[in-house]
C-alpha cells in the first residue's frame, strides 16, 4: 500500500513540475514591447514611472530606477518591458511619464494615443525646455 501511495505522489509531483515548466517556457518566449526612456535633461532623476492608459483607465504603471539606486543622469536610458498581461495590444494606449526629482513626482506629459506591438522598440526622452516634457524620439 505504501508503494502505491509513493507512486501516486511521484506521478502527481511530476505532472505539476511539467506543467510549471511549460508555463515558464511560454512566459519566457512571450514577446514584449520595449519602451526606452532616455533622460535628455540636465535634471538628475531618482526613478521614472510610466502610466499606460487604455479606455481612460491605468492598465499598467511600471517603474524603473538604477539597480544600485544611483541617480538617472543625462544621457542614461532605461528599458520598460510591456507584456500582453500588462495591456491589450489591440487597443490604443496613452503613455504618461512621471519622474521622481528631488523627492517630488513631476509629470512630464502624455503621448497621443498610439498602437504598441509586441516585439517592437519605442524610444522616448525626458527633456526640459523649459519644463519637463515626455516625447518620442524622431529618427532622422
MIDOSE-1310 file (N, C-alpha, C; in nm, 2 decimals, decimal comma, always signed):
residues 140
xxxx	+0,08/-0,12/+0,00/+0,00/+0,00/+0,00/+0,09/+0,13/+0,00; +0,20/+0,12/+0,08/+0,29/+0,24/+0,08/+0,35/+0,27/-0,05; +0,38/+0,16/-0,13/+0,44/+0,18/-0,26/+0,34/+0,24/-0,36; +0,21/+0,21/-0,34/+0,10/+0,27/-0,43/+0,09/+0,42/-0,40
xxxx	+0,09/+0,46/-0,27/+0,09/+0,60/-0,23/+0,21/+0,67/-0,28; +0,33/+0,61/-0,27/+0,45/+0,67/-0,31/+0,45/+0,69/-0,46; +0,40/+0,59/-0,54/+0,39/+0,60/-0,68/+0,29/+0,71/-0,73; +0,18/+0,72/-0,66/+0,08/+0,83/-0,69/+0,14/+0,97/-0,66
xxxx	+0,21/+0,98/-0,55/+0,28/+1,10/-0,51/+0,38/+1,14/-0,61; +0,46/+1,05/-0,66/+0,56/+1,08/-0,76/+0,50/+1,12/-0,89; +0,39/+1,06/-0,93/+0,32/+1,09/-1,06/+0,26/+1,23/-1,05; +0,20/+1,26/-0,94/+0,13/+1,40/-0,92/+0,24/+1,50/-0,92
xxxx	+0,35/+1,48/-0,84/+0,46/+1,58/-0,84/+0,52/+1,60/-0,97; +0,54/+1,49/-1,05/+0,60/+1,50/-1,18/+0,51/+1,58/-1,28; +0,38/+1,56/-1,27/+0,28/+1,63/-1,35/+0,28/+1,78/-1,32; +0,28/+1,81/-1,19/+0,29/+1,95/-1,15/+0,41/+2,02/-1,20
xxxx	+0,53/+1,96/-1,18/+0,65/+2,01/-1,23/+0,66/+2,03/-1,38; +0,60/+1,94/-1,46/+0,60/+1,95/-1,60/+0,51/+2,07/-1,64; +0,39/+2,09/-1,58/+0,30/+2,20/-1,61/+0,37/+2,33/-1,58; +0,44/+2,34/-1,46/+0,51/+2,46/-1,43/+0,62/+2,49/-1,53
xxxx	+0,69/+2,39/-1,57/+0,80/+2,41/-1,67/+0,75/+2,46/-1,80; +0,63/+2,41/-1,85/+0,58/+2,45/-1,97/+0,53/+2,60/-1,96; +0,47/+2,64/-1,85/+0,42/+2,77/-1,83/+0,54/+2,87/-1,82; +0,65/+2,83/-1,76/+0,77/+2,92/-1,76/+0,82/+2,94/-1,90
xxxx	+0,83/+2,83/-1,98/+0,88/+2,84/-2,11/+0,79/+2,94/-2,19; +0,66/+2,93/-2,18/+0,57/+3,02/-2,25/+0,59/+3,16/-2,21; +0,61/+3,19/-2,08/+0,63/+3,32/-2,03/+0,76/+3,38/-2,08; +0,87/+3,30/-2,09/+1,00/+3,35/-2,13/+1,00/+3,38/-2,28
xxxx	+0,91/+3,31/-2,36/+0,92/+3,33/-2,50/+0,82/+3,44/-2,55; +0,74/+3,49/-2,45/+0,64/+3,59/-2,49/+0,71/+3,72/-2,53; +0,68/+3,77/-2,65/+0,74/+3,89/-2,69/+0,68/+4,01/-2,62; +0,77/+4,11/-2,59/+0,73/+4,23/-2,52/+0,75/+4,35/-2,61
xxxx	+0,67/+4,45/-2,58/+0,70/+4,58/-2,65/+0,80/+4,65/-2,55; +0,91/+4,70/-2,60/+1,01/+4,76/-2,52/+1,00/+4,92/-2,54; +0,98/+4,98/-2,43/+0,98/+5,13/-2,43/+1,11/+5,18/-2,36; +1,19/+5,25/-2,44/+1,32/+5,30/-2,39/+1,30/+5,45/-2,36
xxxx	+1,34/+5,49/-2,24/+1,32/+5,63/-2,20/+1,46/+5,68/-2,16; +1,50/+5,79/-2,23/+1,63/+5,85/-2,21/+1,62/+5,98/-2,13; +1,70/+6,00/-2,03/+1,70/+6,13/-1,96/+1,78/+6,23/-2,05; +1,71/+6,32/-2,12/+1,78/+6,42/-2,20/+1,79/+6,55/-2,13
xxxx	+1,75/+6,56/-2,01/+1,75/+6,69/-1,94/+1,87/+6,69/-1,85; +1,91/+6,80/-1,80/+2,02/+6,81/-1,70/+1,98/+6,77/-1,56; +1,85/+6,75/-1,54/+1,80/+6,71/-1,41/+1,84/+6,57/-1,38; +1,87/+6,54/-1,25/+1,91/+6,41/-1,21/+1,78/+6,35/-1,15
xxxx	+1,74/+6,23/-1,21/+1,61/+6,17/-1,17/+1,63/+6,05/-1,09; +1,55/+6,03/-0,98/+1,56/+5,91/-0,90/+1,50/+5,79/-0,96; +1,37/+5,81/-1,02/+1,30/+5,70/-1,08/+1,21/+5,75/-1,19; +1,17/+5,67/-1,28/+1,07/+5,70/-1,38/+0,96/+5,60/-1,38
xxxx	+0,84/+5,65/-1,38/+0,72/+5,57/-1,38/+0,64/+5,60/-1,51; +0,60/+5,49/-1,58/+0,52/+5,51/-1,70/+0,38/+5,46/-1,66; +0,28/+5,54/-1,69/+0,14/+5,50/-1,67/+0,08/+5,48/-1,81; +0,03/+5,36/-1,83/-0,02/+5,32/-1,96/-0,18/+5,32/-1,95
xxxx	-0,24/+5,41/-2,02/-0,39/+5,43/-2,01/-0,45/+5,36/-2,13; -0,56/+5,29/-2,11/-0,65/+5,24/-2,21/-0,79/+5,26/-2,16; -0,87/+5,31/-2,25/-1,01/+5,34/-2,21/-1,02/+5,42/-2,08; -0,94/+5,53/-2,08/-0,93/+5,62/-1,97/-0,90/+5,56/-1,83
xxxx	-0,84/+5,44/-1,83/-0,80/+5,38/-1,71/-0,66/+5,34/-1,71; -0,59/+5,34/-1,60/-0,45/+5,30/-1,60/-0,45/+5,15/-1,60; -0,39/+5,09/-1,70/-0,38/+4,94/-1,72/-0,25/+4,89/-1,66; -0,14/+4,97/-1,66/-0,01/+4,93/-1,60/+0,06/+5,05/-1,57
xxxx	+0,15/+5,04/-1,47/+0,23/+5,15/-1,43/+0,37/+5,10/-1,38; +0,45/+5,06/-1,48/+0,58/+5,01/-1,44/+0,67/+5,13/-1,40; +0,76/+5,10/-1,30/+0,85/+5,20/-1,25/+0,99/+5,14/-1,27; +1,09/+5,23/-1,30/+1,23/+5,18/-1,32/+1,32/+5,28/-1,25
xxxx	+1,43/+5,22/-1,20/+1,54/+5,30/-1,14/+1,66/+5,22/-1,16; +1,77/+5,28/-1,13/+1,90/+5,21/-1,14/+1,91/+5,10/-1,03; +1,97/+4,99/-1,06/+1,98/+4,88/-0,97/+2,05/+4,92/-0,84; +2,15/+5,00/-0,85/+2,22/+5,05/-0,74/+2,16/+5,17/-0,67
xxxx	+2,04/+5,21/-0,72/+1,97/+5,33/-0,67/+2,04/+5,46/-0,69; +2,14/+5,46/-0,78/+2,20/+5,59/-0,82/+2,11/+5,67/-0,91; +2,14/+5,80/-0,92/+2,05/+5,89/-1,00/+2,06/+5,86/-1,15; +1,95/+5,88/-1,22/+1,95/+5,86/-1,36/+1,99/+6,00/-1,42
xxxx	+2,11/+6,00/-1,48/+2,17/+6,12/-1,52/+2,15/+6,15/-1,67; +2,19/+6,26/-1,72/+2,16/+6,30/-1,86/+2,23/+6,20/-1,95; +2,16/+6,15/-2,05/+2,20/+6,06/-2,15/+2,18/+5,91/-2,11; +2,14/+5,89/-1,99/+2,11/+5,75/-1,94/+1,97/+5,70/-1,99
xxxx	+1,97/+5,57/-2,03/+1,84/+5,52/-2,09/+1,80/+5,40/-2,00; +1,67/+5,39/-1,97/+1,61/+5,28/-1,90/+1,51/+5,21/-1,99; +1,50/+5,08/-1,98/+1,41/+5,00/-2,06/+1,29/+4,95/-1,98; +1,17/+4,96/-2,04/+1,05/+4,91/-1,98/+0,99/+4,80/-2,07
xxxx	+0,97/+4,68/-2,02/+0,91/+4,57/-2,09/+0,76/+4,57/-2,07; +0,68/+4,58/-2,18/+0,54/+4,58/-2,17/+0,49/+4,45/-2,23; +0,43/+4,36/-2,14/+0,38/+4,23/-2,19/+0,23/+4,23/-2,21; +0,18/+4,12/-2,27/+0,04/+4,11/-2,30/-0,04/+4,11/-2,17
xxxx	+0,01/+4,07/-2,06/-0,06/+4,07/-1,94/-0,07/+4,21/-1,88; +0,01/+4,30/-1,93/+0,00/+4,44/-1,89/-0,11/+4,52/-1,96; -0,11/+4,51/-2,09/-0,21/+4,59/-2,17/-0,27/+4,50/-2,28; -0,37/+4,55/-2,34/-0,43/+4,49/-2,46/-0,37/+4,55/-2,58
xxxx	-0,29/+4,48/-2,65/-0,22/+4,53/-2,77/-0,31/+4,56/-2,89; -0,44/+4,53/-2,88/-0,53/+4,55/-2,99/-0,59/+4,69/-2,97; -0,57/+4,76/-2,86/-0,63/+4,89/-2,84/-0,52/+5,00/-2,82; -0,55/+5,12/-2,86/-0,45/+5,23/-2,85/-0,42/+5,25/-2,70
xxxx	-0,30/+5,30/-2,68/-0,25/+5,33/-2,54/-0,20/+5,47/-2,54; -0,22/+5,54/-2,42/-0,16/+5,67/-2,40/-0,06/+5,65/-2,28; +0,06/+5,70/-2,30/+0,17/+5,68/-2,21/+0,20/+5,81/-2,14; +0,19/+5,81/-2,01/+0,23/+5,93/-1,93/+0,36/+5,89/-1,85
xxxx	+0,46/+5,98/-1,86/+0,58/+5,96/-1,78/+0,58/+6,05/-1,66; +0,62/+5,99/-1,55/+0,63/+6,06/-1,42/+0,77/+6,04/-1,37; +0,84/+6,15/-1,35/+0,98/+6,15/-1,30/+0,98/+6,19/-1,15; +1,06/+6,11/-1,07/+1,08/+6,15/-0,93/+1,21/+6,23/-0,93
xxxx	+1,19/+6,36/-0,90/+1,31/+6,45/-0,89/+1,31/+6,52/-0,76; +1,42/+6,50/-0,69/+1,43/+6,56/-0,55/+1,32/+6,52/-0,46; +1,27/+6,40/-0,47/+1,16/+6,35/-0,38/+1,02/+6,40/-0,42; +1,01/+6,46/-0,54/+0,88/+6,51/-0,58/+0,85/+6,45/-0,72
xxxx	+0,73/+6,40/-0,73/+0,68/+6,34/-0,86/+0,65/+6,46/-0,95; +0,70/+6,45/-1,07/+0,68/+6,55/-1,17/+0,63/+6,49/-1,30; +0,51/+6,52/-1,34/+0,46/+6,46/-1,47/+0,53/+6,53/-1,58; +0,58/+6,45/-1,68/+0,65/+6,51/-1,79/+0,55/+6,51/-1,92
xxxx	+0,43/+6,47/-1,90/+0,33/+6,48/-2,01/+0,29/+6,34/-2,06; +0,20/+6,34/-2,15/+0,14/+6,22/-2,21/+0,16/+6,22/-2,36; +0,16/+6,10/-2,41/+0,16/+6,09/-2,56/+0,02/+6,09/-2,61; +0,01/+6,11/-2,74/-0,12/+6,10/-2,81/-0,15/+5,95/-2,82
xxxx	-0,27/+5,91/-2,83/-0,30/+5,76/-2,84/-0,21/+5,70/-2,95; -0,16/+5,59/-2,92/-0,07/+5,52/-3,01/-0,08/+5,37/-3,00; -0,05/+5,29/-3,10/-0,05/+5,15/-3,10/+0,09/+5,09/-3,06; +0,09/+5,00/-2,97/+0,21/+4,93/-2,93/+0,20/+4,79/-2,99
xxxx	+0,31/+4,73/-3,03/+0,31/+4,60/-3,09/+0,42/+4,52/-3,02; +0,39/+4,39/-2,98/+0,49/+4,31/-2,92/+0,61/+4,29/-3,01; +0,73/+4,29/-2,96/+0,85/+4,27/-3,04/+0,91/+4,40/-3,09; +0,83/+4,51/-3,07/+0,88/+4,64/-3,13/+0,95/+4,72/-3,01
xxxx	+1,04/+4,81/-3,06/+1,11/+4,90/-2,96/+1,05/+5,04/-2,99; +1,03/+5,12/-2,88/+0,98/+5,25/-2,89/+1,07/+5,34/-2,81; +1,12/+5,45/-2,86/+1,22/+5,54/-2,80/+1,16/+5,67/-2,76; +1,17/+5,71/-2,63/+1,12/+5,83/-2,58/+1,23/+5,90/-2,51
xxxx	+1,21/+6,03/-2,48/+1,31/+6,10/-2,40/+1,23/+6,19/-2,30; +1,30/+6,22/-2,19/+1,25/+6,32/-2,09/+1,34/+6,44/-2,12; +1,28/+6,55/-2,17/+1,36/+6,66/-2,20/+1,31/+6,78/-2,12; +1,39/+6,88/-2,11/+1,35/+7,00/-2,03/+1,37/+7,13/-2,12
xxxx	+1,26/+7,19/-2,16/+1,27/+7,31/-2,24/+1,14/+7,39/-2,23; +1,12/+7,48/-2,14/+1,19/+7,49/-2,01/+1,14/+7,40/-1,90; +1,02/+7,33/-1,93/+0,97/+7,23/-1,83/+0,99/+7,09/-1,88; +0,97/+7,00/-1,79/+0,99/+6,85/-1,83/+0,89/+6,82/-1,94
xxxx	+0,93/+6,75/-2,04/+0,85/+6,70/-2,15/+0,88/+6,56/-2,18; +0,78/+6,48/-2,21/+0,80/+6,34/-2,25/+0,76/+6,33/-2,39; +0,86/+6,29/-2,48/+0,83/+6,29/-2,62/+0,90/+6,18/-2,69; +0,84/+6,14/-2,80/+0,90/+6,03/-2,88/+1,02/+6,08/-2,95
xxxx	+1,13/+6,00/-2,96/+1,25/+6,03/-3,03/+1,23/+6,01/-3,18; +1,25/+6,11/-3,26/+1,23/+6,10/-3,40/+1,36/+6,06/-3,47; +1,35/+5,95/-3,54/+1,47/+5,91/-3,62/+1,49/+6,00/-3,74; +1,61/+6,04/-3,76/+1,64/+6,13/-3,88/+1,69/+6,05/-4,00
